[in-house]
């Protein structure tokens, strides 16, 4: 959810700084350059934390970490593709 706020904020900032006559494509490109990198880093660190957590001996916690890690990966993919479209 926080990825969406980051992308929207960067998109709004890109629209404000855009030159007159420039299209939405340029604003999306600028938003993905700045906001996309920050959500990539946070998604990678979240995924790595859950991947490490999945190696625990507690079965319930291990399963949770596996599914949460996959959720982070799918969330990143959907934010970059569907949400920005």
N, C-alpha and C positions, 0 to 999 in steps of 0.2 A: 504494500500500500504506500509506503514512503517513497518508493521509486516513482510512482505516478506524480506525487507532489513535486519531486525534484525535477522531473521532465516538464511538467506544466510551468513551473517557475522559470526554468531556463528558456522555455518556448516563449513565454510572455516577455522576458527580457530581450530575447532575440527579435521579437516583433517591435518592441519599443526602439531598438537600435537600428532596425532595418531602414534602408533607404526607400524613399518613395518609389513606387512602381515595382519593387522587388516582390516576388511571389512568396507564397507560404512555404514553398519547397526550400528556399534559402533559410527561412526561420527554423524549419524542422532540422535542416542540416546543422545549423549552428547549435541548436538545442541538443542534438545527439552528440555533437563533438564535445560539448562541455558536460552536460548532464549524463550522457551515456557512459562516459569514462568513470564518473563517480558511482553510478549504479553498478557498473561492471566490477569495480573494486569491492564494493560492499557485498555484492552477491557472491563473489569468489571467496571472500573471507567468511561469510556466513556458511557457504557450502563446505569449506574446509573444516570449520568448527563442527558442523554436524557430521561430517565424514569421520573425523577423529572421535567424536562421541559415539558413533556407531560401533566402535571396536570394544565397547564396554562389555562386561560379563553379564550385566543385568538385561535379560531378554526384552522387557518392555521398553526400557530406555534405548536399547539398541535399535529396535524397530521404529521407535519415534524418530530417532536421529536419521535413519535411512529415509523415511518418508518426508521428514522436514527438509532434508538436503535436496531431495528430488523436487519438492515444492519450490524451493528457492531457485533451482535451475529453470523449471517451467515458468515461474513468475518472471524471471529475467527475460526469457525468450518471448513471452507474451507482451511484456512491456515494450520491448524493442520493436516487435513486429506489429501486433494488432493495436496496441494502445496508441502508438505514434501515428498509425495510419489514420 
